[in-house]
């Protein structure tokens, strides 16, 4: 089996924490941005401050504000080789200029917003096919995303689900995502928005998948499509449904509470890791040293 040669960086999103580093506009428009520490990690993984990074604002309904904020944030890090793609529909996604730019950059960054916009606009396009091919075949190519941009990375994607009703069958809506990683379902803003039960229902419906609940200002660096390292200041929660003994989700009517037995949960802080294919928790994966070694061996 051939493993992807590129890197995924999935971030849970974050509100402005009022630090001096973050522009006022981020707080004012509630853009679900994230701390510059994680942004710096994206730059480092992409090859350094001269790397070409293309920011894709498709998911957002305020794309120009989002694009300006990324330009400012990357600029504070000394990284100025940044492009912004305001792709608003499928016709935009098929423009030759955008396709050429995506062929030559070192990293792409999907912003937050509405993940269904990402799957419906990019699904089946040459644009997405090119990004997928580069991710699978090119060493060091980075695909990053925050909030909706992270949730859309997986093959199975949550696109809707009110956290207060997520314990009821049928309240969590799923579809096909962008397909950068199989066998996982990703959720964002995980603790702050109370989404544990939402992801638990998604995994109960798809127990072959691993649930990745990303806290704010927190993410997962994923190598080889399986080997993960927690980054950032918060918590990543892993939900494993492989050993579920009982669930009623197939038998009850929509709107009824679900029942689950033996759902397994792991908490990952910065430096912890996880191997999706082996369903194995890694205590020490700081700076990716252990993870990278295992990927190389495979």
C-alpha positions as CSV (number, residue, x, y, z in Angstrom):
1,X,0.0,0.0,0.0
2,X,1.4,3.4,-1.0
3,X,1.1,6.1,1.7
4,X,0.6,9.8,0.9
5,X,3.9,11.6,0.7
6,X,2.4,15.0,1.6
7,X,1.3,16.4,5.0
8,X,-2.1,17.3,6.4
9,X,-2.5,20.0,9.1
10,X,-6.1,20.0,10.5
11,X,-6.8,22.8,12.9
12,X,-9.9,23.2,15.2
13,X,-10.3,26.9,14.6
14,X,-10.1,29.6,17.4
15,X,-11.7,32.9,18.4
16,X,-9.5,35.9,19.0
17,X,-7.9,35.6,22.5
18,X,-7.2,39.3,22.7
19,X,-3.5,39.1,22.3
20,X,-1.5,42.0,20.8
21,X,-0.5,39.8,17.8
22,X,-4.0,39.4,16.5
23,X,-5.7,42.2,14.5
24,X,-8.9,43.8,15.8
25,X,-10.8,42.7,12.7
26,X,-10.5,39.1,13.7
27,X,-12.4,39.7,16.9
28,X,-14.9,42.0,15.3
29,X,-15.9,39.6,12.6
30,X,-15.5,36.4,14.7
31,X,-13.5,34.7,11.9
32,X,-12.5,31.5,13.8
33,X,-8.9,32.3,13.3
34,X,-6.1,30.6,15.2
35,X,-2.9,31.5,17.0
36,X,0.2,32.5,15.1
37,X,2.0,29.5,16.7
38,X,0.1,27.0,14.6
39,X,0.4,29.3,11.5
40,X,4.2,29.3,12.0
41,X,4.1,25.5,12.1
42,X,2.4,25.4,8.7
43,X,5.1,27.7,7.3
44,X,7.8,25.4,8.7
45,X,6.3,22.2,7.4
46,X,5.9,23.8,3.9
47,X,9.6,24.5,3.8
48,X,10.2,27.9,5.4
49,X,9.4,31.6,5.0
50,X,10.0,31.7,1.3
51,X,7.5,29.0,0.6
52,X,4.6,29.8,-1.6
53,X,1.3,29.3,0.3
54,X,-2.1,29.7,-1.4
55,X,-5.0,30.6,0.9
56,X,-8.4,29.4,-0.3
57,X,-11.3,31.4,1.2
58,X,-14.1,29.4,-0.5
59,X,-15.8,28.2,2.7
60,X,-16.2,31.8,4.1
61,X,-19.0,34.2,3.4
62,X,-16.6,37.1,4.1
63,X,-13.7,36.0,1.9
64,X,-11.9,39.3,1.5
65,X,-11.7,40.0,5.2
66,X,-10.5,36.4,5.8
67,X,-7.9,36.8,3.0
68,X,-6.6,40.0,4.4
69,X,-6.3,38.5,7.9
70,X,-4.2,35.6,6.5
71,X,-2.0,38.0,4.6
72,X,-1.4,40.1,7.8
73,X,-0.8,37.1,10.0
74,X,1.7,35.4,7.6
75,X,3.4,38.8,7.2
76,X,3.9,39.1,10.9
77,X,5.9,35.8,10.6
78,X,8.0,37.2,7.8
79,X,6.3,35.1,5.2
80,X,5.2,37.3,2.3
81,X,5.0,34.8,-0.6
82,X,1.3,34.4,0.0
83,X,-1.6,34.2,-2.5
84,X,-5.3,34.3,-1.9
85,X,-7.8,32.5,-4.0
86,X,-11.4,33.8,-3.7
87,X,-13.0,30.9,-5.4
88,X,-16.8,31.4,-5.0
89,X,-18.4,28.8,-7.3
90,X,-17.5,25.8,-9.5
91,X,-16.9,28.1,-12.5
92,X,-14.2,29.9,-10.5
93,X,-12.6,26.6,-9.5
94,X,-12.2,25.7,-13.2
95,X,-10.3,28.9,-14.1
96,X,-6.9,28.1,-15.7
97,X,-5.1,30.7,-13.6
98,X,-6.1,29.1,-10.3
99,X,-5.2,25.7,-11.6
100,X,-1.7,26.8,-12.6
101,X,-1.2,28.5,-9.2
102,X,-2.2,25.3,-7.4
103,X,0.3,23.3,-9.4
104,X,3.3,25.3,-8.3
105,X,2.7,26.3,-4.6
106,X,4.3,24.6,-1.6
107,X,1.1,24.6,0.5
108,X,-2.6,25.2,0.3
109,X,-4.7,26.6,3.3
110,X,-8.4,26.1,3.4
111,X,-10.1,28.8,5.6
112,X,-13.1,28.3,7.9
113,X,-16.7,28.9,7.1
114,X,-19.1,26.3,5.7
115,X,-17.6,22.9,4.8
116,X,-20.5,22.1,2.4
117,X,-19.3,24.9,0.2
118,X,-15.9,23.2,-0.1
119,X,-17.3,19.8,-1.0
120,X,-20.0,21.1,-3.4
121,X,-17.7,23.6,-5.2
122,X,-14.5,21.5,-5.5
123,X,-15.9,18.0,-5.8
124,X,-15.0,16.4,-9.1
125,X,-13.0,19.3,-10.4
126,X,-9.5,19.3,-11.9
127,X,-8.6,21.7,-9.1
128,X,-9.2,19.2,-6.4
129,X,-7.8,16.4,-8.4
130,X,-4.5,18.3,-8.8
131,X,-4.3,19.0,-5.0
132,X,-5.0,15.4,-4.2
133,X,-2.4,14.2,-6.7
134,X,0.2,16.5,-5.3
135,X,-0.6,15.5,-1.7
136,X,-0.3,11.8,-2.6
137,X,2.9,12.1,-4.7
138,X,5.0,15.0,-3.5
139,X,7.2,15.0,-0.5
140,X,6.7,18.1,1.7
141,X,3.5,19.3,0.0
142,X,1.2,20.7,2.7
143,X,-2.6,20.7,2.8
144,X,-3.8,22.7,5.8
145,X,-7.3,23.8,6.9
146,X,-8.9,25.4,9.9
147,X,-12.5,24.8,11.2
148,X,-14.6,24.0,8.1
149,X,-11.3,23.6,6.1
150,X,-10.3,20.8,8.6
151,X,-13.6,19.1,8.6
152,X,-13.7,18.8,4.8
153,X,-10.4,17.0,4.7
154,X,-11.8,13.5,5.3
155,X,-13.7,11.3,2.9
156,X,-16.7,11.2,5.3
157,X,-17.7,14.7,6.5
158,X,-20.1,16.2,9.0
159,X,-21.9,19.1,7.3
160,X,-24.6,19.8,9.8
161,X,-25.7,18.9,13.4
162,X,-26.9,21.0,16.3
163,X,-24.9,20.0,19.4
164,X,-27.9,20.3,21.7
165,X,-29.8,17.7,19.6
166,X,-26.9,15.5,18.5
167,X,-28.0,12.7,20.9
168,X,-31.1,12.1,18.6
169,X,-30.8,9.8,15.6
170,X,-30.8,11.7,12.3
171,X,-29.7,15.1,13.7
172,X,-26.1,14.7,12.5
173,X,-25.9,15.1,8.7
174,X,-23.0,13.7,6.7
175,X,-21.7,13.6,3.2
176,X,-18.6,13.0,1.2
177,X,-15.7,15.4,1.9
178,X,-12.6,16.3,-0.1
179,X,-11.0,12.9,0.4
180,X,-7.5,13.7,1.7
181,X,-7.7,11.1,4.4
182,X,-9.8,7.9,4.8
183,X,-11.2,6.2,7.9
184,X,-11.6,9.4,9.9
185,X,-14.3,11.9,10.6
186,X,-13.1,15.4,11.8
187,X,-15.0,17.9,13.9
188,X,-13.8,21.3,15.0
189,X,-14.3,23.8,17.9
190,X,-14.8,20.6,19.7
191,X,-15.0,21.5,23.4
192,X,-16.1,25.1,23.2
193,X,-19.2,24.2,21.1
194,X,-20.0,20.9,22.9
195,X,-19.6,18.6,19.9
196,X,-18.6,15.4,21.6
197,X,-22.0,13.7,21.2
198,X,-22.2,15.0,17.6
199,X,-19.0,13.2,16.7
200,X,-20.0,10.1,18.7
201,X,-23.2,9.8,16.7
202,X,-21.2,10.1,13.4
203,X,-18.8,7.4,14.6
204,X,-21.6,5.1,15.7
205,X,-23.0,5.4,12.2
206,X,-19.6,4.8,10.7
207,X,-17.6,2.7,13.2
208,X,-14.9,1.9,10.7
209,X,-13.8,5.5,11.1
210,X,-11.8,7.2,13.9
211,X,-13.3,10.5,15.2
212,X,-10.9,13.4,15.6
213,X,-12.3,16.2,17.7
214,X,-10.1,19.3,17.4
215,X,-10.1,21.9,20.1
216,X,-9.6,25.6,19.3
217,X,-6.0,26.7,18.8
218,X,-5.2,23.0,18.4
219,X,-4.6,20.7,15.5
220,X,-3.2,17.5,14.2
221,X,-0.2,17.1,11.8
222,X,-0.9,14.0,9.8
223,X,1.8,12.1,7.9
224,X,1.4,9.1,5.7
225,X,-2.4,9.4,5.9
226,X,-2.4,7.8,9.4
227,X,0.4,9.0,11.8
228,X,-0.7,12.0,13.8
229,X,0.9,14.5,16.1
230,X,-1.1,16.9,18.3
231,X,0.0,20.5,18.0
232,X,-1.2,23.8,19.6
233,X,-2.3,24.7,23.0
234,X,-5.5,22.7,23.5
235,X,-6.9,19.2,23.3
236,X,-7.6,16.7,20.6
237,X,-10.1,14.0,21.5
238,X,-10.0,10.7,19.6
239,X,-13.2,8.6,19.4
240,X,-12.8,5.0,18.4
241,X,-15.9,2.9,17.6
242,X,-14.2,-0.3,16.4
243,X,-15.0,-2.1,19.6
244,X,-18.7,-1.0,20.0
245,X,-20.6,-3.9,21.4
246,X,-24.1,-2.5,21.1
247,X,-25.8,0.5,19.4
248,X,-29.4,1.0,18.6
249,X,-28.9,3.6,15.8
250,X,-30.0,1.3,13.0
251,X,-33.2,0.2,14.7
252,X,-34.7,3.3,16.2
253,X,-36.8,5.9,14.4
254,X,-35.3,9.3,13.6
255,X,-35.6,11.7,16.6
256,X,-35.0,9.0,19.2
257,X,-32.0,9.0,21.6
258,X,-29.1,6.8,20.5
259,X,-27.6,4.1,22.8
260,X,-24.0,3.0,22.5
261,X,-21.8,0.5,24.5
262,X,-18.0,0.5,24.6
263,X,-17.1,3.6,22.8
264,X,-13.4,4.2,23.3
265,X,-12.0,7.7,23.9
266,X,-8.4,9.2,24.0
267,X,-7.3,12.7,25.0
268,X,-4.2,14.1,23.1
269,X,-2.3,17.1,24.2
270,X,0.6,18.8,22.4
271,X,3.2,16.1,21.7
272,X,0.9,13.1,22.0
273,X,0.2,11.2,18.8
274,X,-2.1,8.6,17.3
275,X,-1.8,6.0,14.5
276,X,-5.2,5.7,12.7
277,X,-4.4,2.4,10.9
278,X,-3.3,0.7,14.1
279,X,-5.7,2.6,16.4
280,X,-2.7,3.2,18.7
281,X,-2.2,6.1,21.1
282,X,1.4,7.5,21.1
283,X,2.5,9.1,24.4
284,X,5.5,10.8,22.8
285,X,5.5,12.2,19.3
286,X,7.0,15.7,20.0
287,X,8.1,17.5,16.9
288,X,7.1,14.5,14.9
289,X,10.3,12.5,15.5
290,X,8.6,9.2,16.4
291,X,5.9,9.6,13.8
292,X,8.4,10.4,11.0
293,X,10.5,7.5,11.9
294,X,7.6,5.1,11.7
295,X,6.5,6.6,8.3
296,X,10.0,6.1,7.0
297,X,10.1,2.5,8.1
298,X,6.8,1.7,6.4
